[in-house]
Amino acid sequence: MPFKDILVYVDNTAQCPARLEVAANLAVEHGAHLVGLFVHPRTNVPGFVMAQYGSQIAQFQEEFAREAHDKSKTAFENQCRLSGVSFEWREAHGDLVEAVSLHGRYADLLITGQIDPESDDQAARNNLTDHLLLEVGRPVLVVPYAGRFPVIGKNILVAWNGSREATRAVNDALPLLTRATQVNVLAVNPKPGKGARGHGEVPGADICLHLARHDVPAVCHHIGGEDMDVGDMLLSRAAEEGADMMVMGAYGRTRLTELVLGGATRHIMQHMTVPVLFSH
């Protein structure tokens, strides 16, 4: 089943045009309706400043927000008209995470951007992407803040560990996987055995058999390296295979645990080189 409606978070950052290109191209490929969502920024101003310059500050904030909105809307509509997709523009006010999560729940796919550690935009301040993975209840496609990605989904790397999150990610990605020309399913340091988290005799074979029944050209691989970071191994294999996209489950451990101890989700979110579809 193809995606029928796609939501893309739109802002006025330098990284947004690449995100819009990805969103529009996917909408074209799937015949989907594309929704662009802009959330008016909220700026916290110290009380003593508001007390002295309240009306001026409020006017400046309104002008800044309107300018950002107008530029974002123009960029979105220009990309949609160029691509020839059915589109819709929405704007929201209030908490950023709540607004994007709310609208995202009524789309098949939500597209947002990787957080640039050097940026101070509202997505970075609110750690938007991190929260969406846990709260929106839909697959989230994250586009790196560096580079352009005119073609994605032709050569896909699936990170497989037999978990609920990985299973959910594979299922959510089926509209993309069925259109791919090459799909590599990679298990890193797979656990032996046939239990709930085991991989059987040939790690990845069972999920590849399932995908084959959906006419997905999937090939299973497994690699070991206990002394290497799983995220590094995934990124390295993605580069070796020339993957233009990755699919993986998000936060198999708690977000707090990954914040403290690290983990594959956090590593990929920080160092991704191609768009990544996450599911939780």
Secondary structure, 3 states (H helix, E strand, C coil): CCCCEEEEECCCCCCHHHHHHHHHHHHHHHCCEEEEEEECCCCCCCHHHHHHHHHHHHHHHHHHHHHHHHHHHHHHHHHHHHHCCCEEEEEECCCHHHHHHHHHCCCCEEEEECCCCCCCCHHHHCCHHHHHHHHCCCCEEEECCCCCCCCCCCEEEEECCCCHHHHHHHHHCHHHHCCCCEEEEEEECCCCCCCCCCCCCCCCHHHHHHHHCCCCCEEEEEECCCCCCHHHHHHHHHHHHCCCEEEEECCCCCHHHHHHHCCHHHHHHHHCCCCEEEEC
